[in-house]
Amino acid sequence: MKKEEPDTNSALSSIAAIRNTWLNAVRAADAEGLAELVTDDVVVVHGNGRCVRRRDELKADFLKGFEVYSIEQTSQVSKSLSEGDGLLKSLKSKAG
């Protein structure tokens, strides 16, 4: 049985759309929109080692950050996708 090749163009388009949504939410200081882009069991480890767990805590962290800091988001795109890391599988399940 031949293994089906992943649709890389579709996956890259999905990733680009999510990235653009994230960047636009940061620019708009939209903590609610950012929180909607992550799973409820999200864990974020800041550079200083402080952990933020779960979506509600992350949303509160974003709100505090937007009040205290002027945030400018940048991104760099890499065209590296792997079926083994589950990314394509995850994107397919969300798109379907």
Secondary structure, DSSP 8 states (H G I E B T S, - for coil): -------HHHHHHHHHHHHHHHHHHHHTT-HHHHHHTS-TT-EEE-TTS-EEESHHHHHHHHHHHHHH--------------GGGTHHHHHHHHH-
